[in-house]
Amino acid sequence: MAWPTFIRQTGTESATRELTHNEHRVTTTNEEPMRTLLNIIWFIFSGLWLALGYWAAGIIACIFIVTIPWGIASFRIGNYALWPFGREVIETRPAGVATTLGNIIWLVVAGVWLAIGHVVTSIPLFVSIIGIPLGWANIKLIPVSLMPLGKQIVDSDRLMPGYRGA
């Protein structure tokens, strides 16, 4: 039996390619229960609060017509912050001038505050022994909270083995 195409490929050029119904996902039976357990603990201790912050920023951004792209990005990242394990953030394309300027505006208006929220919610997680992986995952969300435009959230099992996004 031949390996699915996305396993044979090397490099990152096709890492975001959609899986067809004939391709197989790369998961083991032990990963899914662990992801669910981590997501439940995450949801209780930091996911809900972070998601509410992102959704509030998204609502504020959608009030003004010009800032709707930031609102959509904020809602997308809020959903990711609610249930992050089993998903990854990847770059969608090279950042152009508009994306870079949009990210700078986001950084000043909302990104810094959301990043502070990640740091504040990660501190209690790091204090507890069981929360250390959750605190680390929280810190890994800071780059996407600072620069959300030009990013896409995909299932981890849709990525090629060995490839991890931003």
C-alpha positions in Angstrom: 0.0 0.0 0.0 1.4 3.4 -1.0 1.6 6.2 1.5 -0.8 9.1 0.8 0.7 11.9 -1.3 1.0 14.4 1.5 3.3 12.1 3.5 5.7 11.5 0.6 6.1 15.2 -0.1 8.9 17.2 1.5 9.1 20.9 2.3 6.3 23.4 3.1 5.1 24.3 -0.3 2.0 22.1 -0.1 1.5 21.9 3.7 -1.9 23.7 3.6 -3.3 21.6 0.7 -6.8 20.3 1.4 -7.2 16.6 1.9 -9.3 14.7 -0.5 -11.7 12.0 0.6 -9.3 9.4 -0.5 -6.4 10.6 1.6 -5.8 9.5 5.2 -5.3 11.6 8.2 -2.1 11.2 10.3 -3.4 10.6 13.8 -3.0 7.9 16.4 -5.8 6.6 18.6 -4.0 8.1 21.7 -3.9 11.7 20.4 -7.6 12.4 20.4 -8.5 11.7 24.0 -5.4 13.7 25.2 -6.4 16.6 22.9 -9.9 16.5 24.3 -8.7 16.4 27.9 -6.2 19.3 27.4 -8.9 21.3 25.6 -11.4 20.8 28.5 -8.8 21.9 31.1 -7.8 24.8 28.8 -11.4 25.9 28.3 -12.0 26.1 32.1 -8.8 27.9 33.1 -8.0 30.3 30.2 -9.8 29.5 27.0 -13.1 30.9 27.8 -11.6 34.2 29.1 -9.3 34.6 26.2 -12.0 33.8 23.7 -14.3 36.4 25.3 -11.5 39.0 25.0 -11.0 38.2 21.3 -14.8 38.2 20.6 -15.1 41.6 22.4 -12.3 43.0 20.2 -14.0 41.5 17.2 -17.3 43.2 18.0 -15.6 46.5 18.5 -13.8 46.1 15.2 -17.0 45.2 13.4 -18.7 48.4 14.5 -16.7 50.3 12.0 -17.0 49.2 8.4 -13.3 49.8 7.7 -12.1 47.4 10.5 -14.2 44.4 9.6 -11.2 42.4 8.4 -9.7 42.7 11.9 -13.0 41.7 13.5 -13.2 38.6 11.3 -9.6 37.7 12.3 -10.4 38.3 15.9 -13.4 36.0 15.8 -11.3 33.3 14.1 -8.6 33.5 16.6 -11.1 33.7 19.5 -12.5 30.3 18.3 -9.0 29.0 18.2 -8.2 30.3 21.7 -11.3 28.6 23.0 -10.3 25.1 21.8 -6.7 25.2 20.6 -5.3 21.6 20.9 -5.4 19.7 17.7 -5.1 22.9 15.5 -2.2 24.9 14.3 -1.7 28.5 13.0 0.1 28.7 9.7 1.0 31.6 7.3 -1.4 31.8 4.5 0.8 33.7 2.0 3.7 36.1 2.1 2.7 39.3 3.9 2.1 42.2 1.6 2.1 45.9 2.4 -1.6 45.9 3.3 -1.3 42.9 5.6 1.8 44.4 7.3 0.1 47.8 7.8 -3.1 46.1 9.1 -1.0 44.1 11.6 0.7 47.2 12.8 -2.6 48.9 13.4 -3.9 45.8 15.1 -0.8 45.6 17.3 -1.3 49.1 18.6 -5.1 49.0 19.0 -5.8 45.5 20.3 -2.8 43.2 19.9 -0.9 44.4 22.9 -3.9 44.0 25.2 -4.7 40.5 24.0 -1.0 39.5 24.4 -1.1 40.8 28.0 -4.2 38.7 28.5 -2.2 35.6 27.3 0.7 36.4 29.7 -1.7 37.0 32.7 -3.6 33.8 32.1 -0.4 31.8 31.6 1.1 32.7 35.0 -1.4 30.7 37.1 -1.0 27.8 34.6 2.8 27.8 35.0 2.5 27.8 38.8 0.7 24.5 38.8 2.7 21.5 37.6 -0.1 20.1 35.5 -0.7 23.5 33.9 2.8 23.9 32.5 1.9 22.6 29.0 -1.2 24.8 29.0 0.9 27.8 30.0 3.3 27.1 27.3 0.5 26.8 24.7 -0.8 30.1 26.0 2.5 31.8 25.4 2.6 30.3 21.9 -0.6 32.1 21.1 1.0 35.5 21.6 2.5 35.9 18.1 -0.9 35.4 16.5 -2.5 37.7 19.0 -0.1 40.4 17.9 -0.1 39.9 14.2 -3.4 38.0 13.1 -3.7 39.0 9.5 -2.1 36.6 7.0 -2.6 33.6 9.3 -4.9 30.6 8.9 -5.9 28.0 11.5 -6.0 24.4 10.3 -6.3 21.0 12.0 -3.0 19.6 13.1 -3.7 16.3 11.3 -4.0 18.2 8.0 -0.4 19.2 8.1 2.4 17.1 6.6 4.4 15.3 9.3 7.2 17.4 10.6 5.6 20.7 9.5 4.4 23.1 12.2 3.2 26.7 11.5 3.9 30.0 13.2 
